[in-house]
């Protein structure tokens, strides 16, 4: 299992609700969380084998959110 962190523009509960279905159904995501208290709005994703950072970024982009791997 691999843990990746992303700087995002997911800033509130409504944003989290918008990305939840996408992240929950993304094949390979074991667990995820967004720290909205952090100024960089850090998304932490625990990945199973086979999923890449670029796939997570693309999934968020499809919902209108930006993510940059850190």
GUKOL-890741 format. One record per residue (C-alpha): residue number from 1; residue in one letter; x, y, z. Coordinates in nm, 2 decimals. Example, Ala and Ser with C-alpha at 12.3 -4.5 7.8 and 13.67 -1.06 7.14 Angstrom:
2
1  A  1.23  -0.45  0.78;
2  S  1.37  -0.11  0.71;
This chain:
70
1  X  0.00  0.00  0.00;
2  X  0.12  0.35  -0.09;
3  X  0.02  0.68  0.06;
4  X  0.02  0.99  -0.15;
5  X  -0.05  1.35  -0.06;
6  X  -0.19  1.62  -0.28;
7  X  -0.23  2.00  -0.24;
8  X  -0.59  2.07  -0.35;
9  X  -0.86  2.33  -0.37;
10  X  -1.11  2.12  -0.18;
11  X  -1.20  2.36  0.10;
12  X  -1.53  2.27  0.26;
13  X  -1.77  2.00  0.34;
14  X  -1.96  2.07  0.02;
15  X  -1.64  2.01  -0.18;
16  X  -1.58  1.69  0.00;
17  X  -1.93  1.58  -0.07;
18  X  -1.88  1.65  -0.44;
19  X  -1.56  1.44  -0.47;
20  X  -1.67  1.16  -0.23;
21  X  -1.85  0.94  -0.50;
22  X  -1.55  0.98  -0.74;
23  X  -1.28  0.89  -0.48;
24  X  -1.49  0.61  -0.32;
25  X  -1.54  0.44  -0.66;
26  X  -1.19  0.49  -0.79;
27  X  -1.05  0.15  -0.83;
28  X  -0.74  0.12  -0.61;
29  X  -0.82  0.38  -0.34;
30  X  -0.82  0.21  0.00;
31  X  -0.88  0.52  0.21;
32  X  -0.87  0.90  0.17;
33  X  -0.91  1.21  0.38;
34  X  -0.89  1.59  0.32;
35  X  -0.74  1.82  0.59;
36  X  -0.94  2.13  0.52;
37  X  -0.78  2.30  0.83;
38  X  -0.45  2.30  0.65;
39  X  -0.39  2.61  0.43;
40  X  -0.29  2.37  0.14;
41  X  -0.61  2.16  0.18;
42  X  -0.41  1.84  0.19;
43  X  -0.57  1.53  0.04;
44  X  -0.41  1.20  0.17;
45  X  -0.49  0.89  -0.03;
46  X  -0.39  0.54  0.06;
47  X  -0.36  0.34  -0.27;
48  X  -0.36  -0.03  -0.34;
49  X  -0.15  -0.15  -0.63;
50  X  -0.23  -0.04  -0.98;
51  X  -0.35  0.32  -0.92;
52  X  -0.13  0.62  -1.00;
53  X  -0.11  0.98  -0.87;
54  X  -0.20  1.10  -1.22;
55  X  -0.52  0.90  -1.21;
56  X  -0.62  1.05  -0.88;
57  X  -0.55  1.40  -1.02;
58  X  -0.75  1.33  -1.33;
59  X  -1.05  1.20  -1.13;
60  X  -1.05  1.52  -0.92;
61  X  -1.01  1.74  -1.23;
62  X  -1.32  1.57  -1.38;
63  X  -1.52  1.71  -1.08;
64  X  -1.37  2.06  -1.12;
65  X  -1.10  2.03  -0.85;
66  X  -0.72  2.08  -0.88;
67  X  -0.47  1.86  -0.72;
68  X  -0.09  1.87  -0.72;
69  X  0.12  1.59  -0.58;
70  X  0.35  1.69  -0.29;
